[in-house]
C-alpha cells in the first residue's frame, strides 16, 4: 500500500497566522452593530425607549423587534424571535440593536436604551417545568413540546421477575461550545434590494431560508458567503444576528458588522442539551439484562431549536448497544427560561451513554463481575434488532472490546 502525505489546503495560512476570519474583513463605510440583551429570564415588554441612543453622535440606526418583517424562526418550530418585541423568554434574548461608526459607540449606545419590563414567573428546572402548575414559558402552550415512546416486550413483567433491579437518576448539564471564534457576520444590503451576508453560519441552506423568511425577501435576493470558521462543533448551525445586521444595513445603506462577545456566546447562543435520565434495569444472576425502563427529560431552554432531533436520537440510543428483549423508553422535550439548547456533537448520544454505561459499571460492581465481561454478555451481535426494530449488520462490538482489552492489558494485574 502506497502512503502519501496529504497537505491541508488551509494548513499554510493557519500555520502562518494569515487566515482571514470575519473580524479580519472590512468594507468601505462599514458600521458596527451591538445587540442589547434582556438580562431578565421572563418578562413582558411594556416599552422600549431608544431616543437617547438615537441622539448619540456616531449612531446611525437603532432597530427593535417591531421592525422585523417576520419576527420568528427556528429549524423545526418557529418559536424564536429575532429580537424580542412583546415578551422575553430568557436573559440572553436580544431586545434592540444599534449600528454605529465604531464598536465602542455601539456598545455605549445600547446601554442608553431603556426597556420597561413587567417581570413574569420563570421556571428553570425541567422536572418542575413539567408540572401542571408550573409557569408556562410560551403561555398558554404546555412546556412539554415533544414526546417520544419506544416499547418492546413487557418491561414491567420482566422487571418483576428479575433477580436484581437497579435504579438511579443521572443528570448532565449545559455545555457551551466555546469556539475560538465567536459568532460573527457582515451584512451588505445593496440598492437593488438584495442582501449579501458574510457569516460564520454552518448550515448555509437552512440559514439562508430562515433569513429569507424573517426579512420577507425572495430566496434569490439573499446571498450567503461562508467564511473560514474558527470552530463550530454544531453551535453555528442556525442564524443569530444575521437578520438584524441585514436590516441595519438596509436602514443605513452601509455594510454592518457584528461580532459577539464571549459573554454573548454564553448568554445567547445554543448549548448542549442538559438531560435528566431515570434508569431502571433488571438483570439475571449471570448479569444478563432482562428489562430496562428509561425516562428522559431534555431541557430545551427557551426555544425548541434542534431539540426534536436530539430527543429522537437520544431515545433510540438510550438503552445502549445491548440486547434487551423488554424495554420501555419515554422521552420528553421541555421548555425552561434558560439559554436555549441546540446542535452539538453527538445530538443526545453522549448524555444517554453516560447514563447507561455508568449503570453497567454499577451492576458489574454489585454482581462482582468484570465490567468487560458484563458488556460482552449483553453486547449487540450480528443480526441483533435495535429497540426500533432495525436489524444490525457488520456488528463488531464484541471483537472491538476484546481486541482493545488485549491491547492495553485489561487482565493484567495493576500495582
C-alpha positions as CSV (number, residue, x, y, z in Angstrom):
1,X,0.0,0.0,0.0
2,X,1.4,3.4,-1.0
3,X,1.2,6.0,1.7
4,X,1.2,9.6,0.6
5,X,1.5,12.7,2.8
6,X,-1.7,14.8,2.5
7,X,-1.4,18.6,2.5
8,X,-4.2,20.6,4.1
9,X,-5.4,23.3,1.7
10,X,-5.7,25.7,4.6
11,X,-2.7,24.5,6.5
12,X,-0.2,27.1,5.3
13,X,-2.4,30.0,6.1
14,X,-3.3,28.7,9.5
15,X,0.4,28.0,10.2
16,X,1.5,31.5,9.2
17,X,-1.4,33.2,11.0
18,X,-2.7,34.6,7.7
19,X,-6.2,33.0,7.8
20,X,-8.8,35.7,7.4
21,X,-11.9,35.4,9.6
22,X,-14.9,37.7,9.7
23,X,-13.3,40.1,12.2
24,X,-10.4,40.5,9.7
25,X,-12.7,41.7,7.0
26,X,-13.6,45.3,6.3
27,X,-15.8,47.1,3.8
28,X,-15.8,50.8,2.8
29,X,-18.1,52.8,5.1
30,X,-18.6,49.8,7.4
31,X,-20.6,50.2,10.6
32,X,-20.5,48.2,13.8
33,X,-23.5,46.6,15.5
34,X,-24.3,45.7,19.1
35,X,-27.4,44.0,20.5
36,X,-29.0,44.9,23.8
37,X,-29.7,41.8,25.9
38,X,-32.7,41.5,28.1
39,X,-31.0,40.5,31.3
40,X,-34.2,39.0,32.7
41,X,-35.4,35.5,32.3
42,X,-39.2,36.1,31.8
43,X,-41.0,39.3,31.3
44,X,-43.5,41.3,29.3
45,X,-42.0,44.2,27.4
46,X,-44.1,47.3,28.3
47,X,-42.0,49.8,26.2
48,X,-38.6,50.3,24.6
49,X,-37.2,53.9,24.7
50,X,-34.4,54.3,22.1
51,X,-34.3,58.1,21.9
52,X,-31.1,58.6,24.0
53,X,-29.3,56.0,21.9
54,X,-30.5,57.5,18.6
55,X,-29.3,61.0,19.7
56,X,-25.8,59.9,20.3
57,X,-23.1,61.2,17.9
58,X,-21.9,58.3,15.7
59,X,-25.1,56.3,16.0
60,X,-26.7,55.8,12.5
61,X,-29.5,53.4,13.2
62,X,-31.5,51.6,16.0
63,X,-33.6,48.5,15.4
64,X,-36.3,46.9,17.6
65,X,-38.3,43.7,17.2
66,X,-41.4,45.6,15.8
67,X,-39.4,46.4,12.7
68,X,-38.6,42.7,11.8
69,X,-40.9,41.7,8.9
70,X,-41.4,38.1,10.2
71,X,-40.1,38.0,13.8
72,X,-39.8,34.3,14.3
73,X,-37.6,31.5,13.2
74,X,-36.2,28.1,14.1
75,X,-35.0,24.8,12.5
76,X,-38.3,23.0,13.4
77,X,-40.6,25.2,15.5
78,X,-40.5,28.9,14.6
79,X,-40.6,29.9,18.3
80,X,-37.5,32.2,18.4
81,X,-37.9,35.9,17.9
82,X,-35.1,37.7,16.0
83,X,-35.5,40.5,18.6
84,X,-38.0,40.1,21.4
85,X,-40.8,42.6,20.9
86,X,-43.6,41.5,23.3
87,X,-42.1,39.0,25.7
88,X,-38.7,37.9,26.9
89,X,-38.2,34.2,27.3
90,X,-34.6,34.1,28.7
91,X,-32.0,36.5,29.9
92,X,-30.0,36.4,26.6
93,X,-32.8,37.5,24.4
94,X,-32.0,40.5,22.2
95,X,-34.4,43.4,22.5
96,X,-32.8,46.1,20.4
97,X,-29.8,46.7,18.2
98,X,-27.6,49.6,17.2
99,X,-25.4,50.4,14.2
100,X,-22.6,53.0,14.9
101,X,-19.4,54.3,13.5
102,X,-17.3,52.3,16.0
103,X,-17.8,49.3,18.1
104,X,-17.3,51.4,21.2
105,X,-20.0,53.8,20.3
106,X,-22.4,51.0,19.6
107,X,-21.6,49.4,22.9
108,X,-22.3,52.7,24.8
109,X,-25.5,53.3,22.8
110,X,-27.2,50.0,23.8
111,X,-26.6,51.0,27.4
112,X,-28.7,54.1,26.8
113,X,-31.7,52.1,25.6
114,X,-34.3,51.9,28.3
115,X,-36.7,48.9,28.4
116,X,-39.6,48.8,30.8
117,X,-40.3,45.2,31.8
118,X,-43.2,43.5,33.7
119,X,-41.5,40.6,35.3
120,X,-43.2,37.2,34.9
121,X,-42.8,33.9,36.8
122,X,-40.0,31.8,35.4
123,X,-39.1,28.1,35.6
124,X,-35.5,26.8,35.4
125,X,-35.7,23.1,36.4
126,X,-37.1,20.8,33.6
127,X,-38.9,18.5,36.1
128,X,-40.6,21.4,37.7
129,X,-41.5,22.7,34.2
130,X,-43.4,19.5,33.6
131,X,-45.8,20.1,36.5
132,X,-49.3,21.4,35.6
133,X,-48.9,24.4,37.9
134,X,-45.5,25.4,36.5
135,X,-45.2,28.8,34.8
136,X,-45.7,28.3,31.1
137,X,-42.7,29.6,29.1
138,X,-44.7,30.1,25.9
139,X,-48.1,30.5,27.6
140,X,-50.7,29.2,27.1
141,X,-48.9,26.3,25.4
142,X,-47.6,23.4,27.5
143,X,-43.9,23.3,28.5
144,X,-43.7,19.8,27.1
145,X,-43.5,20.3,23.4
146,X,-42.3,16.8,22.2
147,X,-42.8,13.3,23.5
148,X,-41.4,10.1,22.1
149,X,-42.0,6.5,23.2
150,X,-40.4,3.1,22.4
151,X,-41.9,-0.1,23.6
152,X,-40.6,-3.7,23.2
153,X,-41.9,-6.7,25.1
154,X,-43.2,-6.2,28.6
155,X,-40.8,-4.3,30.7
156,X,-42.9,-4.2,33.9
157,X,-43.4,-8.0,34.0
158,X,-39.7,-8.7,33.2
159,X,-38.6,-6.3,35.9
160,X,-40.9,-8.1,38.4
161,X,-39.2,-11.4,37.6
162,X,-35.6,-10.1,37.6
163,X,-33.1,-11.4,40.1
164,X,-31.7,-7.9,40.6
165,X,-33.2,-4.4,39.9
166,X,-31.0,-1.3,39.7
167,X,-32.5,2.1,39.7
168,X,-30.8,5.5,39.5
169,X,-31.2,9.0,38.2
170,X,-28.4,10.6,36.1
171,X,-28.1,14.3,35.1
172,X,-26.0,16.1,32.6
173,X,-25.5,19.9,32.4
174,X,-25.4,22.5,29.7
175,X,-22.1,22.7,27.8
176,X,-21.0,25.7,25.8
177,X,-19.2,25.1,22.5
178,X,-16.7,27.9,23.3
179,X,-15.2,28.1,19.8
180,X,-12.1,30.3,19.4
181,X,-14.0,32.5,17.0
182,X,-17.4,33.8,18.3
183,X,-20.5,34.2,16.1
184,X,-19.8,36.9,13.5
185,X,-21.3,38.3,10.3
186,X,-21.2,41.3,7.9
187,X,-24.4,42.3,6.0
188,X,-24.4,44.4,2.9
189,X,-27.8,45.5,1.6
190,X,-27.4,46.8,-2.0
191,X,-29.5,49.4,-3.8
192,X,-31.3,46.7,-5.8
193,X,-32.9,45.2,-2.7
194,X,-30.5,42.2,-2.4
195,X,-28.5,41.3,0.7
196,X,-25.2,39.6,0.9
197,X,-24.2,38.2,4.3
198,X,-20.7,37.0,5.1
199,X,-21.1,34.8,8.1
200,X,-19.8,32.0,10.4
201,X,-23.1,30.2,9.9
202,X,-22.6,26.4,9.4
203,X,-25.8,25.3,7.8
204,X,-25.9,27.6,4.8
205,X,-29.1,26.3,3.1
206,X,-31.3,26.2,6.2
207,X,-29.9,29.5,7.4
208,X,-30.5,31.2,4.1
209,X,-34.1,30.1,4.1
210,X,-34.6,31.4,7.7
211,X,-33.0,34.8,6.7
212,X,-35.2,35.0,3.6
213,X,-38.3,34.3,5.7
214,X,-37.5,36.7,8.5
215,X,-36.7,39.5,6.1
216,X,-39.7,38.6,3.8
217,X,-37.3,38.6,0.9
218,X,-37.4,36.1,-2.0
219,X,-34.7,33.5,-1.6
220,X,-32.9,34.6,-4.8
221,X,-32.3,38.0,-3.1
222,X,-30.4,36.5,-0.2
223,X,-26.8,35.6,-0.8
224,X,-24.7,33.8,1.9
225,X,-20.9,33.8,1.8
226,X,-19.5,31.1,4.1
227,X,-16.2,32.3,5.5
228,X,-13.5,30.2,7.1
229,X,-14.8,29.4,10.6
230,X,-12.7,29.3,13.8
231,X,-14.6,26.4,15.4
232,X,-18.3,25.3,15.1
233,X,-19.0,22.0,16.9
234,X,-22.7,22.4,16.0
235,X,-23.0,25.8,17.7
236,X,-23.2,27.7,14.5
237,X,-25.9,25.6,12.9
238,X,-28.6,28.3,13.0
239,X,-28.9,32.0,12.4
240,X,-28.4,34.5,15.3
241,X,-27.7,38.2,14.3
242,X,-27.8,37.9,10.5
243,X,-31.3,39.4,10.0
244,X,-30.6,42.2,12.5
245,X,-27.4,43.1,10.6
246,X,-29.2,43.0,7.3
247,X,-32.0,45.4,8.4
248,X,-29.4,47.8,9.9
249,X,-27.6,47.7,6.6
250,X,-30.9,48.4,4.8
251,X,-31.6,51.4,7.1
252,X,-28.2,52.9,6.8
253,X,-27.2,52.0,3.3
254,X,-23.8,50.8,4.6
255,X,-22.2,47.4,5.4
256,X,-22.7,46.4,9.1
257,X,-20.5,44.0,11.1
258,X,-21.5,42.2,14.2
259,X,-19.1,40.1,16.4
260,X,-20.4,38.5,19.6
261,X,-18.5,39.0,22.8
262,X,-17.6,35.9,24.8
263,X,-20.3,36.9,27.2
264,X,-22.9,36.8,24.4
265,X,-21.6,33.4,23.4
266,X,-22.5,32.1,26.8
267,X,-25.7,34.0,27.3
268,X,-27.4,34.0,23.9
269,X,-26.2,31.1,21.7
270,X,-27.1,27.4,21.9
271,X,-25.5,24.9,24.3
272,X,-25.5,21.1,24.6
273,X,-28.9,19.8,26.0
274,X,-29.0,19.0,29.7
275,X,-30.8,15.7,30.4
276,X,-32.4,14.2,33.5
277,X,-32.4,10.4,32.9
278,X,-34.1,7.8,35.1
279,X,-32.9,4.2,34.5
280,X,-34.5,1.1,36.0
281,X,-32.8,-2.1,34.8
282,X,-33.5,-5.7,35.7
283,X,-30.7,-8.3,35.4
284,X,-30.4,-12.1,36.0
285,X,-27.8,-13.6,38.3
286,X,-25.4,-14.1,35.5
287,X,-25.6,-10.4,34.5
288,X,-27.9,-10.6,31.5
289,X,-30.2,-7.6,31.1
290,X,-33.8,-8.8,31.1
291,X,-35.6,-5.5,31.1
292,X,-34.9,-1.7,31.1
293,X,-37.2,1.3,31.7
294,X,-35.8,4.7,30.7
295,X,-37.3,8.1,31.2
296,X,-35.5,11.0,29.5
297,X,-36.3,14.7,30.1
298,X,-34.5,17.0,27.8
299,X,-34.1,20.6,29.0
300,X,-34.5,22.6,25.8
301,X,-34.2,26.0,27.4
302,X,-36.3,28.8,26.0
303,X,-36.7,27.6,22.4
304,X,-37.0,24.3,20.6
305,X,-34.1,24.7,18.2
306,X,-32.8,21.2,17.4
307,X,-34.4,19.5,20.5
308,X,-36.8,17.4,18.5
309,X,-33.9,15.8,16.5
310,X,-31.8,15.4,19.7
311,X,-34.6,13.8,21.6
312,X,-35.2,11.3,18.9
313,X,-31.6,10.2,18.7
314,X,-31.3,10.0,22.4
315,X,-34.5,8.0,22.7
316,X,-33.3,5.4,20.1
317,X,-29.8,5.1,21.7
318,X,-30.8,5.3,25.3
319,X,-30.8,1.6,26.0
320,X,-27.2,1.2,24.8
321,X,-25.6,-1.3,22.5
322,X,-27.1,-4.2,24.4
323,X,-29.6,-6.9,23.7
324,X,-32.7,-6.2,25.7
325,X,-36.0,-8.1,25.0
326,X,-38.2,-6.0,27.3
327,X,-37.9,-2.2,27.3
328,X,-39.8,1.0,27.7
329,X,-38.4,4.4,26.8
330,X,-40.3,7.6,27.4
331,X,-38.7,10.8,26.4
332,X,-39.9,14.4,26.7
333,X,-38.5,17.8,25.5
334,X,-39.3,20.6,27.9
335,X,-39.2,24.4,27.8
336,X,-37.4,26.4,30.6
337,X,-36.5,30.0,30.9
338,X,-32.8,29.3,30.3
339,X,-30.4,29.8,27.5
340,X,-31.7,27.7,24.6
341,X,-30.0,24.4,23.7
342,X,-29.2,23.3,20.1
343,X,-26.9,21.3,17.9
344,X,-23.7,19.9,19.5
345,X,-21.6,17.0,18.5
346,X,-23.4,13.8,19.4
347,X,-27.0,15.0,19.3
348,X,-28.1,13.4,22.6
349,X,-25.8,10.3,22.3
350,X,-23.2,11.4,24.9
351,X,-25.8,12.1,27.5
352,X,-27.5,8.8,27.4
353,X,-24.2,7.0,27.0
354,X,-23.0,8.5,30.3
355,X,-26.2,7.2,32.0
356,X,-26.3,3.6,30.7
357,X,-22.6,2.9,30.9
358,X,-22.5,4.3,34.5
359,X,-25.3,1.9,35.4
360,X,-23.5,-1.0,33.7
361,X,-20.5,-0.3,35.9
362,X,-22.7,-0.2,39.0
363,X,-24.4,-3.5,38.0
364,X,-21.0,-5.2,37.5
365,X,-19.7,-3.9,40.9
366,X,-22.8,-5.2,42.7
367,X,-22.7,-8.6,41.0
368,X,-18.9,-8.8,41.4
369,X,-18.5,-9.2,37.7
370,X,-15.7,-7.9,35.4
371,X,-17.0,-4.7,33.8
372,X,-15.8,-6.1,30.4
373,X,-17.5,-9.4,30.9
374,X,-20.9,-7.9,31.7
375,X,-20.7,-5.9,28.5
376,X,-19.7,-9.0,26.4
377,X,-22.6,-10.9,27.9
378,X,-25.1,-8.3,26.7
379,X,-23.5,-6.8,23.6
380,X,-25.1,-6.5,20.2
381,X,-24.3,-9.3,17.8
382,X,-24.7,-9.7,14.1
383,X,-28.4,-9.7,13.3
384,X,-29.5,-8.1,16.6
385,X,-32.5,-5.9,16.2
386,X,-32.3,-2.4,17.7
387,X,-35.0,-1.0,20.0
388,X,-36.8,0.4,16.9
389,X,-36.6,-2.9,15.0
390,X,-33.6,-2.2,12.8
391,X,-31.6,-5.3,12.1
392,X,-27.9,-4.6,12.6
393,X,-25.2,-5.8,10.3
394,X,-21.4,-5.7,10.4
395,X,-21.6,-5.6,14.2
396,X,-18.0,-5.8,15.6
397,X,-18.7,-4.6,19.2
398,X,-17.5,-7.8,20.9
399,X,-14.5,-8.1,18.8
400,X,-13.6,-4.5,19.3
401,X,-13.9,-4.8,23.1
402,X,-11.8,-7.9,23.2
403,X,-9.1,-6.5,21.0
404,X,-9.0,-3.3,22.9
405,X,-8.8,-5.2,26.2
406,X,-5.9,-7.3,24.9
407,X,-4.0,-4.2,23.5
408,X,-3.9,-2.4,26.9
409,X,-3.7,-5.4,29.1
410,X,-7.1,-5.4,30.7
411,X,-6.5,-8.7,32.5
412,X,-3.0,-7.8,33.7
413,X,-2.7,-7.0,37.5
414,X,-2.3,-3.4,38.5
415,X,0.0,-2.3,41.3
